[in-house]
């Protein structure tokens, strides 16, 4: 048996595998500040000295820090079909004190928390249950009764999120934040995203198609270290598809027309 030949072949295979992985990592996508969400919150025209003070103001008036892009319309007047659509979140890691539901609780003061050494997968799918309005009003508006499997829900795939534990400036820096994410659709890698180390709402976009039954998975890879704890925190992930859904959704599906069927 020619062991030298076998070793050479194995070396070439391993080298090619590494080069493909490195090529993927070299095309990393940089997240940017989500100025739309911050503008909807009125942050740019507010007198608060920091975003942490602004988030704290929701204790007095939760609508004062409400972002329609993040959470959807606060009122049901002339709502579009895309605004009825929202995400559901699940994870392979359960944290009783800081659960996954904190990612969709409409609050910047809570967080989903895990450890640096844990391999965490955050799965995101279109919510087929109650939506932001409490329900779909009638079964006629339910995604499974409206959307076709071939409909383009998003292109490109877009998401906004709040990195870290933003309840206070102290907690933000004492705890870790996500630096790099691997993004998958239906368990296939579609990109790598480098998040900003900021408490402000940020966003990223990947040139890939997203349809009704697809599953987005976020896999944290690297982290910004906390000064005190090894906890990694994410305070919120965009829930509403109203402003990120493909324009064809609202062109094809009108809420009032669907209700009349």
WONORFEN-V379357 format. One record per residue. N is the residue number from 0. RES is the residue in one small letter. NEAR is the number of other ideal C-beta (glycine too) atoms within 10 Angstrom. Layout:
# WONORFEN-V379357
N_RES_NEAR + N_RES_NEAR
This chain:
# WONORFEN-V379357
0_x_5 + 1_x_8 + 2_x_7 + 3_x_8 + 4_x_9 + 5_x_10 + 6_x_10 + 7_x_11 + 8_x_11 + 9_x_10 + 10_x_10 + 11_x_10 + 12_x_10 + 13_x_10 + 14_x_10 + 15_x_10 + 16_x_10 + 17_x_10 + 18_x_10 + 19_x_10 + 20_x_11 + 21_x_9 + 22_x_9 + 23_x_14 + 24_x_12 + 25_x_8 + 26_x_8 + 27_x_12 + 28_x_17 + 29_x_10 + 30_x_19 + 31_x_11 + 32_x_14 + 33_x_23 + 34_x_13 + 35_x_16 + 36_x_23 + 37_x_19 + 38_x_13 + 39_x_18 + 40_x_25 + 41_x_13 + 42_x_18 + 43_x_8 + 44_x_7 + 45_x_15 + 46_x_6 + 47_x_12 + 48_x_8 + 49_x_11 + 50_x_22 + 51_x_18 + 52_x_13 + 53_x_22 + 54_x_23 + 55_x_17 + 56_x_15 + 57_x_17 + 58_x_11 + 59_x_8 + 60_x_9 + 61_x_14 + 62_x_8 + 63_x_13 + 64_x_25 + 65_x_18 + 66_x_25 + 67_x_17 + 68_x_23 + 69_x_26 + 70_x_22 + 71_x_26 + 72_x_17 + 73_x_12 + 74_x_9 + 75_x_14 + 76_x_6 + 77_x_9 + 78_x_17 + 79_x_17 + 80_x_22 + 81_x_23 + 82_x_22 + 83_x_27 + 84_x_26 + 85_x_22 + 86_x_18 + 87_x_15 + 88_x_20 + 89_x_14 + 90_x_17 + 91_x_14 + 92_x_15 + 93_x_9 + 94_x_17 + 95_x_5 + 96_x_6 + 97_x_16 + 98_x_17 + 99_x_22 + 100_x_11 + 101_x_22 + 102_x_23 + 103_x_21 + 104_x_16 + 105_x_17 + 106_x_18 + 107_x_26 + 108_x_20 + 109_x_19 + 110_x_27 + 111_x_25 + 112_x_21 + 113_x_24 + 114_x_13 + 115_x_15 + 116_x_7 + 117_x_11 + 118_x_10 + 119_x_19 + 120_x_15 + 121_x_22 + 122_x_17 + 123_x_24 + 124_x_15 + 125_x_21 + 126_x_18 + 127_x_13 + 128_x_9 + 129_x_10 + 130_x_22 + 131_x_20 + 132_x_16 + 133_x_8 + 134_x_12 + 135_x_20 + 136_x_16 + 137_x_11 + 138_x_10 + 139_x_14 + 140_x_20 + 141_x_17 + 142_x_20 + 143_x_11 + 144_x_12 + 145_x_21 + 146_x_19 + 147_x_8 + 148_x_9 + 149_x_7 + 150_x_16 + 151_x_14 + 152_x_22 + 153_x_21 + 154_x_15 + 155_x_15 + 156_x_21 + 157_x_18 + 158_x_22 + 159_x_23 + 160_x_22 + 161_x_26 + 162_x_28 + 163_x_24 + 164_x_30 + 165_x_28 + 166_x_20 + 167_x_16 + 168_x_13 + 169_x_12 + 170_x_20 + 171_x_22 + 172_x_18 + 173_x_16 + 174_x_22 + 175_x_25 + 176_x_24 + 177_x_25 + 178_x_18 + 179_x_16 + 180_x_25 + 181_x_17 + 182_x_20 + 183_x_18 + 184_x_19 + 185_x_12 + 186_x_9 + 187_x_8 + 188_x_13 + 189_x_20 + 190_x_20 + 191_x_18 + 192_x_23 + 193_x_16 + 194_x_23 + 195_x_17 + 196_x_15 + 197_x_17 + 198_x_24 + 199_x_16 + 200_x_27 + 201_x_22 + 202_x_21 + 203_x_22 + 204_x_16 + 205_x_19 + 206_x_10 + 207_x_17 + 208_x_14 + 209_x_24 + 210_x_18 + 211_x_18 + 212_x_13 + 213_x_17 + 214_x_14 + 215_x_22 + 216_x_21 + 217_x_21 + 218_x_17 + 219_x_22 + 220_x_14 + 221_x_11 + 222_x_16 + 223_x_18 + 224_x_14 + 225_x_20 + 226_x_9 + 227_x_12 + 228_x_16 + 229_x_13 + 230_x_18 + 231_x_27 + 232_x_26 + 233_x_26 + 234_x_27 + 235_x_26 + 236_x_21 + 237_x_27 + 238_x_24 + 239_x_24 + 240_x_25 + 241_x_24 + 242_x_19 + 243_x_20 + 244_x_22 + 245_x_19 + 246_x_9 + 247_x_13 + 248_x_20 + 249_x_15 + 250_x_9 + 251_x_13 + 252_x_18 + 253_x_12 + 254_x_21 + 255_x_8 + 256_x_10 + 257_x_18 + 258_x_11 + 259_x_8 + 260_x_9
